[in-house]
């Protein structure tokens, strides 16, 4: 070292600080890089992204090589600093102490904090080019890193600590996926974010939550008068209709309106002809998750199913449209029987039908009614009161003041719901 000039030593020290900054920044950028953006770059054929992905596939070797390189560089920087101090001040203990403090501060600021902050803010800009230097370094340091890695794995095994170096094999839960979508609000339009959240939630929503209740099913009685059957088919606003025989509980098939039109035109519609074109009814357990049911609709090439409980009793009807509305929201086309459930009054209150679905109220009106047990507004009120209320009864559910307007056949038919701002008045 005596042959090296003082200026050259300062130059070597600066280079060592830069090398240390490279290792520190590379480590942070590799760990902070967005895996989804990286996979997108790989699909586009980006060579740097492929190298980064290959390095991250063996993260133990990657980190071992980076830490080894960083340690060697830092030790070398400390040694060069010591030589410079000896050249300038000789065997001065105070100078050596100050030199140690200076190089420690320089390494901390310029080789650790600063490069790691930059790498964390721009991981792709650092990790992609750094992969070209790290790849040969990992090969160069392989023998030493392998020995050290083997010793570490042995000690972890003795401590019964399991490690997983390939992060691509880690599974993401639905809650983690939901959190990721929520965190992406600055990158996704609000409508698209809501659709993705609805899609994630399909796994925990069952057909029982979105089905058309049994008493609202528009079905055709095959044993009815021919004129009545013809009139019901012609005036129906549905393309698929359940068909029963004598009793609504006895569903014998599903009628596709398009298949019955030729019979109507040829005036050959009778019970036997109607039976011959019926599709076999498809029954669905009430606790089937919507995501699974959508997949089953796709596999069966079907769009409608009848929901039954554990005893086989008919509970309602669910269609592919019901499931799609949970993802994209309500469609604009509705039949007259589906409209008029919400009537806004001049005082800001709402007149609601007791048969209204709680999920539908929450979705359309932005309400926050509980949907844990009851599925309709009538069911929620009866569950809350534990009794059949009289007209004029007032109550409050989930901070919403309500008034029972009409009762019919022991069922709440019409409810007035007041806005939250009127809480103090009701």
C-alpha positions in Angstrom: 0.0 0.0 0.0 3.0 2.3 0.4 3.3 2.6 -3.4 -0.2 3.9 -3.7 -0.7 7.6 -3.6 -3.0 9.3 -1.2 -5.2 10.5 -4.0 -5.5 7.0 -5.3 -6.5 5.8 -1.8 -9.3 8.4 -1.7 -10.4 7.2 -5.2 -10.5 3.6 -4.0 -12.5 4.6 -0.9 -15.1 6.4 -3.1 -15.4 3.4 -5.4 -15.8 1.1 -2.4 -18.6 3.4 -1.0 -20.3 3.3 -4.4 -20.0 -0.5 -4.5 -21.5 -0.7 -1.0 -24.4 1.6 -2.2 -24.9 -0.7 -5.1 -25.3 -3.8 -2.9 -27.6 -2.0 -0.5 -29.8 -0.6 -3.2 -29.9 -3.9 -5.1 -31.1 -5.8 -2.0 -33.9 -3.3 -1.3 -35.0 -3.1 -4.9 -35.1 -6.9 -5.4 -37.2 -7.3 -2.3 -39.5 -4.3 -3.0 -40.1 -5.0 -6.7 -43.8 -5.4 -7.7 -44.2 -9.1 -8.6 -47.3 -8.5 -10.8 -45.5 -5.7 -12.8 -42.5 -8.0 -13.1 -44.7 -10.8 -14.5 -46.2 -8.4 -16.9 -42.7 -7.4 -18.2 -41.8 -11.1 -18.5 -44.9 -11.7 -20.7 -43.7 -8.8 -22.9 -40.3 -10.6 -23.3 -38.2 -8.2 -21.1 -34.8 -10.0 -20.6 -34.0 -8.0 -17.5 -37.3 -9.0 -15.9 -36.5 -12.6 -16.6 -33.2 -12.3 -14.9 -34.7 -10.6 -11.8 -37.4 -13.4 -11.6 -34.7 -16.1 -11.9 -32.7 -14.4 -9.1 -35.8 -14.1 -6.9 -36.5 -17.8 -7.4 -33.4 -18.5 -5.3 -33.7 -15.7 -2.8 -31.4 -17.3 -0.3 -28.5 -17.4 -2.7 -29.3 -13.8 -3.9 -29.3 -12.4 -0.4 -26.3 -14.4 0.6 -24.3 -13.1 -2.4 -25.4 -9.5 -1.8 -24.6 -9.6 1.9 -21.2 -11.2 1.2 -20.3 -8.6 -1.4 -21.5 -5.8 0.9 -19.5 -7.1 3.9 -16.3 -7.4 1.8 -16.7 -3.9 0.5 -17.4 -2.4 3.9 -14.4 -4.2 5.5 -12.2 -3.0 2.6 -13.5 0.6 3.0 -12.7 0.5 6.7 -9.2 -0.8 6.0 -8.5 1.9 3.3 -9.8 4.6 5.7 -7.4 3.3 8.4 -4.5 3.5 5.9 -5.4 7.0 5.0 -5.5 8.1 8.7 -2.1 6.5 9.3 -0.7 8.4 6.3 -2.1 11.7 7.4 -1.8 11.6 11.2 0.4 8.6 12.1 -0.3 6.5 15.2 -2.7 9.0 16.6 -5.4 7.3 18.6 -7.8 10.2 18.4 -7.4 10.4 14.7 -8.1 6.7 14.3 -11.2 7.0 16.4 -12.4 10.0 14.4 -11.6 8.2 11.1 -13.7 5.2 12.3 -16.6 7.5 13.1 -16.3 9.3 9.8 -16.3 6.1 7.7 -19.1 4.6 9.7 -21.2 7.8 9.1 -20.3 7.8 5.4 -21.3 4.1 5.0 -24.6 4.7 6.9 -25.7 7.8 4.9 -24.2 7.3 1.4 -24.1 3.5 1.2 -27.1 2.4 3.3 -29.9 4.9 3.9 -29.7 6.9 0.7 -29.5 4.0 -1.8 -32.2 2.0 0.1 -34.6 5.0 0.0 -34.0 5.5 -3.7 -34.4 1.7 -4.4 -37.6 1.5 -2.4 -39.0 4.4 -4.3 -37.9 3.1 -7.8 -37.4 -0.7 -7.4 -37.8 -1.5 -11.1 -35.2 1.1 -12.2 -32.6 -0.3 -9.8 -33.4 -4.1 -9.9 -33.6 -4.6 -13.7 -30.1 -3.2 -14.5 -28.6 -4.6 -11.3 -29.6 -8.1 -12.3 -26.9 -8.1 -15.0 -24.2 -7.5 -12.4 -25.7 -9.7 -9.7 -26.0 -12.8 -11.9 -22.2 -13.3 -12.4 -21.5 -12.3 -8.8 -23.8 -15.0 -7.6 -21.8 -17.5 -9.7 -18.5 -16.1 -8.3 -19.6 -16.2 -4.7 -21.4 -19.5 -5.0 -18.9 -21.7 -3.1 -18.7 -19.4 -0.1 -22.5 -18.7 -0.1 -23.3 -22.4 -0.4 -21.3 -23.2 2.7 -22.8 -20.3 4.7 -26.3 -21.1 3.5 -25.9 -24.8 4.4 -24.8 -23.8 7.9 -27.8 -21.5 8.3 -30.2 -24.1 7.1 -28.7 -26.6 9.5 -29.1 -24.3 12.4 -32.7 -23.4 11.4 -33.5 -27.1 11.1 -32.2 -27.7 14.6 -34.4 -24.8 15.8 -37.4 -26.4 14.0 -37.9 -23.2 11.8 -39.2 -23.9 8.4 -38.3 -21.6 5.5 -39.7 -21.1 2.1 -37.3 -19.4 -0.3 -39.5 -19.4 -3.4 -42.0 -16.7 -2.7 -43.9 -17.5 -5.9 -45.3 -20.6 -4.1 -46.8 -18.6 -1.3 -50.6 -18.6 -1.5 -52.7 -15.5 -1.3 -55.9 -15.5 0.8 -59.1 -13.9 -0.3 -58.7 -11.3 2.4 -55.2 -10.5 1.2 -56.6 -10.2 -2.4 -59.4 -8.0 -1.2 -56.8 -5.7 0.6 -54.7 -5.6 -2.6 -57.7 -4.4 -4.6 -58.6 -1.8 -2.0 -55.0 -0.5 -2.0 -55.2 -0.1 -5.8 -57.8 2.6 -5.6 -55.4 5.2 -7.0 -54.7 3.0 -10.1 -58.2 1.7 -10.8 -61.4 3.5 -11.7 -63.9 3.4 -8.8 -66.4 1.3 -10.9 -63.7 -1.2 -11.8 -62.5 -1.5 -8.2 -66.0 -2.1 -7.0 -66.5 -4.9 -9.6 -63.3 -6.6 -8.6 -64.3 -6.4 -4.9 -67.7 -7.9 -5.8 -66.0 -10.7 -7.7 -63.8 -11.5 -4.7 -66.8 -11.5 -2.4 -68.7 -14.1 -4.5 -66.9 -16.9 -2.5 -68.7 -15.9 0.7 -72.1 -15.0 -0.7 -74.5 -17.9 -1.2 -77.4 -18.4 -3.7 -79.7 -18.0 -0.7 -78.6 -14.3 -0.4 -79.5 -13.4 -4.0 -82.3 -15.7 -5.0 -85.8 -14.6 -6.0 -88.0 -15.8 -3.0 -90.5 -18.5 -3.6 -93.6 -16.3 -3.3 -92.2 -14.0 -6.0 -91.5 -16.7 -8.6 -93.5 -16.3 -11.8 -94.3 -19.9 -12.7 -96.7 -21.5 -15.1 -99.3 -24.1 -14.1 -99.4 -26.7 -16.9 -102.9 -27.8 -15.7 -104.4 -24.4 -16.1 -106.9 -23.5 -18.8 -105.3 -23.3 -22.3 -106.4 -19.6 -22.7 -104.8 -18.7 -19.4 -101.6 -20.6 -20.2 -101.4 -18.8 -23.6 -102.0 -15.4 -22.0 -99.3 -16.0 -19.3 -96.8 -17.0 -21.9 -97.5 -14.1 -24.2 -97.4 -11.5 -21.4 -94.3 -12.9 -19.6 -91.3 -10.7 -19.3 -89.0 -13.7 -18.8 -87.3 -15.9 -21.3 -87.3 -18.9 -18.9 -90.2 -19.9 -16.7 -90.6 -22.7 -14.1 -93.6 -24.9 -14.9 -95.5 -26.8 -12.1 -98.3 -29.3 -12.1 -101.2 -28.6 -9.7 -98.9 -27.3 -6.9 -96.1 -24.7 -7.0 -94.0 -27.1 -5.0 -94.2 -29.7 -7.8 -91.9 -28.1 -10.4 -91.8 -30.4 -13.5 -89.5 -28.4 -15.8 -88.3 -25.1 -17.2 -90.0 -23.6 -20.2 -87.9 -21.6 -22.7 -90.3 -19.1 -24.2 -88.6 -19.2 -27.6 -89.3 -22.9 -27.9 -93.0 -22.4 -27.3 -93.5 -19.6 -29.9 -93.9 -22.0 -32.9 -96.6 -23.9 -31.0 -98.5 -20.6 -30.4 -98.2 -19.6 -34.1 -99.4 -23.0 -35.3 -102.1 -23.1 -32.5 -101.0 -26.6 -31.5 -100.3 -25.7 -27.9 -101.6 -28.3 -25.5 -100.4 -30.1 -22.3 -98.5 -32.8 -24.1 -96.9 -30.5 -26.5 -95.9 -28.3 -23.6 -94.4 -31.2 -21.7 -92.3 -32.3 -24.7 -90.4 -29.0 -24.8 -89.7 -28.6 -21.1 -86.2 -28.6 -19.9 -85.3 -30.7 -16.8 -85.4 -28.6 -13.6 -82.0 -27.9 -12.0 -82.0 -27.9 -8.2 -79.4 -26.1 -6.2 -78.6 -26.3 -2.4 -79.3 -23.0 -0.7 -75.8 -22.7 0.8 -73.9 -23.0 -2.5 -71.4 -20.1 -2.9 -72.1 -17.8 -5.9 -68.7 -18.3 -7.4 -69.2 -22.1 -7.4 -72.7 -21.7 -8.8 -71.5 -19.5 -11.6 -69.0 -22.2 -12.6 -71.7 -24.8 -12.5 -74.0 -22.7 -14.7 -71.1 -22.5 -17.2 -70.5 -26.3 -17.0 -74.2 -27.2 -17.4 -74.7 -24.5 -20.1 -77.6 -23.3 -17.9 -78.9 -20.0 -16.7 -81.5 -20.8 -14.1 -81.8 -23.0 -11.1 -84.3 -23.8 -8.3 -83.0 -23.3 -4.7 -83.9 -25.9 -2.2 -83.2 -26.4 1.5 -81.7 -29.5 3.2 -85.2 -31.1 3.1 -85.7 -30.5 -0.6 -88.3 -27.8 0.0 -88.4 -25.1 -2.6 -87.0 -21.8 -1.3 -86.6 -19.7 -4.4 -85.0 -19.3 -7.8 -81.6 -18.0 -8.9 -80.5 -17.0 -12.4 -77.1 -16.2 -14.0 -78.4 -12.6 -14.2 -78.7 -12.5 -10.3 -75.1 -13.5 -10.0 -73.8 -11.1 -12.6 -75.7 -8.3 -10.9 -73.7 -9.0 -7.8 -70.5 -8.3 -9.8 -71.5 -5.4 -12.2 -74.5 -4.0 -10.5 -78.2 -3.9 -11.7 -79.0 -4.1 -15.3 -81.2 -1.4 -16.8 -83.8 -3.7 -18.2 -86.4 -4.8 -15.6 -89.8 -6.2 -15.8 -92.8 -4.2 -14.3 -93.0 -6.7 -11.4 -89.5 -5.7 -10.4 -90.0 -1.9 -10.3 -91.7 0.3 -7.8 -90.1 -1.2 -4.7 -88.7 2.2 -3.7 -90.7 5.3 -3.5 -89.1 8.5 -2.2 -91.3 10.9 -0.2 -91.1 14.7 -0.1 -89.7 14.6 3.5 -86.8 12.5 2.4 -88.2 9.2 3.7 -88.5 6.1 1.6 -91.5 3.8 1.2 -90.2 0.2 0.8 -91.9 -3.1 0.2 -91.3 -5.6 3.0 -90.3 -8.2 0.4 -87.4 -6.1 -0.7 -84.0 -7.9 -0.5 -81.7 -6.4 2.1 -78.7 -6.8 -0.3 -80.7 -5.0 -3.0 -81.5 -2.1 -0.6 -77.9 -1.8 0.5 -76.7 -1.9 -3.1 -79.2 0.4 -4.7 -79.8 2.9 -1.9 -76.4 2.8 -0.2 -77.9 1.6 3.1 -76.1 -0.6 5.6 -78.7 -3.0 6.9 -77.4 -6.3 8.4 -77.6 -9.3 6.1 -76.2 -12.0 8.4 -79.5 -13.9 8.9 -82.6 -12.3 7.5 -82.7 -11.8 3.7 -85.7 -9.4 3.3 -86.8 -6.3 5.1 -89.8 -8.1 6.4 -87.6 -10.9 7.8 -85.3 -8.3 9.4 -88.2 -6.5 11.1 -89.8 -9.7 12.4 -86.4 -10.9 13.7 -85.8 -7.6 15.4 -89.3 -7.4 17.1 -89.8 -11.2 17.7 -93.5 -10.6 17.0 -95.9 -9.6 14.2 -96.1 -5.7 14.5 -99.2 -3.6 14.1 -99.4 -0.8 11.5 -97.9 2.4 13.0 -95.3 0.6 15.0 -92.0 2.5 15.1 -88.5 0.9 15.5 -84.9 1.5 14.7 -82.6 -1.0 13.0 -78.9 -0.2 12.3 -79.6 3.4 13.2 -82.4 3.7 10.6 -85.7 4.8 12.1 -88.6 2.9 10.6 -92.4 2.9 10.7 -94.7 0.0 9.7 -97.2 1.3 7.2 -99.1 -1.9 6.1 -99.4 -5.5 7.4 -101.1 -8.2 5.3 -101.4 -11.9 6.1 -99.0 -11.5 9.0 -96.4 -10.1 6.7 -95.0 -6.6 6.7 -96.0 -5.2 3.3 -94.9 -1.5 3.4 -92.3 0.2 5.5 -91.4 3.9 5.8 -87.6 4.3 6.4 -86.4 7.7 7.5 -83.0 9.1 6.6 -80.3 9.0 9.2 -80.3 12.8 9.6 -83.7 12.5 11.2 -82.5 10.2 14.0 -83.3 12.8 16.7 -86.9 13.2 15.5 -87.9 9.5 15.5 
